[in-house]
Amino acid sequence: MSAQPAVNRDAFAQARESFGAIERFLGSKEACSLRESDLERELEKRGRELMRQLLEAHIQVRGPGEAAAPVKGTDGEERVQQRLHERGLETVFGEVRIERAGYVAKGMESLHPMDADLNLPKELYSHEVRRRVGWTAAGNSFDEVIGMLSETTGAHVGKRQVEELVIRAAEDFDAFYKEGYAFRPWEQTGPIMVVTVDGKGVVMRHEDLREATQKKAETTRHKLTNRLSRGEKRNSKRMATVAAVYTIQPYSRTAGDVVGCLAPQHEREGPGRPRPENKRVWASLEKTPEEIIKEAFREARMRDPEGHKRWVALVDGNETQLEILRKRFHKEGYYPWIILDFIHVAERVWKAGLDFYQEGTSELETWVSKRLLAILNGRTAHVAAGMRRSATLHRLDEPARQRIDSCAGYLLKYKKNMQYDQYLKMGLPIATGVIEGACRYLVQDRMDRTGARWSLNGAEAVLRLRALRTSGDFDAYWRFHEEQEYLRNHVALYAGGQVVPIRSRAKKHLKRIK
């Protein structure tokens, strides 16, 4: 952003002295008596201070950033007065002090071209401190973030500031996936495009619950001292909509292959099974299911703009999400295979079998396997009718056949989305393991910690950062985020969106204003 200044070696005098002190320490009796681990810790502490001094000295030799042209703000007013202003910057090495030329006019915001040259943030904490806070908070509590910073950096950040930095770190999430996101060309990925959505509740502060949930929570009396009463936790949650988009290679198998290895985890990830490609997962508490499904469709269309791939929407039977998916795809003129998760189907059939046989018996296992094979072979309606007929022949009354009737109704309701014989021939996925896994590790593992009640802004920011890490996009996002910070904090302040260039060296006559 600026020309290379001539190095003022005096600026590095303190750093050279610190380096000399480290050399002398390493040759001392004290250092020679230390064990290696103690020596590592001592060197890290001393080295961190040396790095702080080097950074501060480097900024000093770049000069205070005198403008090489008139300085005008977006208000059109020229800042004709020039003063030397000082600010602090909390870095991963510790705090550095920065003197830079400020251009002022009465009643106007001061402009500092050197701040733009260094792309300094508005707040005290450097972008690198913010990055480390964001990365760590995506997987750890805010208290653990503070501990990490204290243990591995020279930065001092309070808990409230950690949450503020997390929110700042995540603010360009939507813009990144609209403008700055890059992915592999469609011809280099599998021919199947999968879109899948689900939901997961997060315990929230009362004021950040949706209005209907707030009203329910207010009618629930807190009866217990040390834990939540029945129904109280349910009425303290806000639903996050979770989405995943990925491509995958076809995987042909028979109904017997599926039933023969029906351990639920196997259908999600079996040996030799193609793995999802370019998987992106994300979740939101702020946005509605309609908005997230619209984003998922946009993501898929960006990856396959010409419609060369075979599109699949995997669902678990949630009627609201299913209806939104249908409307969205119909509106956009896409007609994907909407597939009901077979694992959910198997669980319902298994429960229905308990109306006939005891759990854990071979008779139950045989009964379930036969019906699942029939469903996988495209005979869903036949299975539903047979269940009800068997219940009638066994003279089961209404309470005794409740699970059977429920399962049969479910099979008939969603039979259009259970054409598994066709799906298997085409090699399409029939289980929602990817999105269920996302609900677990994206939302539950981080957000559902004991005692955690989230603010909406804080929870949304953590979900975004966690999604970036999970999708492998964090580093690319961070480069985009810092560029957006430059545009927001600096380019936006100058007339015509043109940051004034700076001279490389300071003039002697600048006066410091405390």
Secondary structure, DSSP 8 states (H G I E B T S, - for coil): --------GGGGHHHHHHHHHHHHHHTSHHHHTS-HHHHHHHHHHHHHHHHHHHHHHHHHHT-S--BSS--BBTTS-B--EEEEEEEEEEETTEEEEEEEEEEE-TTS--B-HHHHHHT--SSSB-HHHHHHHHHHHTTS-HHHHHHHHHHH-S----HHHHHHHHHHHTTTHHHIIIII-----GGGS-SEEEEEEEEEEEEB-GGGS-HHHHHHHHHS----SSS--TTTTGGGEEEEEEEEEEEE------HHHHHHT--HHHHHS-TT----EEEEEEEESSS-HHHHHHHHHHHHHHH-TT--SEEEEEE-S-HHHHHHHHHHHHHHT---EEEE-HHHHHHHHHHHHTTTS-TT-HHHHHHHHHHHHHHHTT-HHHHHHHHHHHHHHTT--TTTTHHHHHHHHHHHHTGGG--HHHHHHHT-----HHHHHHIIIIIIHHH--TT--B-HHHHHHHHHHHHHHHHT-HHHHHHHHHHHHHHHHTGGGBGGG----B-SS--TT--B--
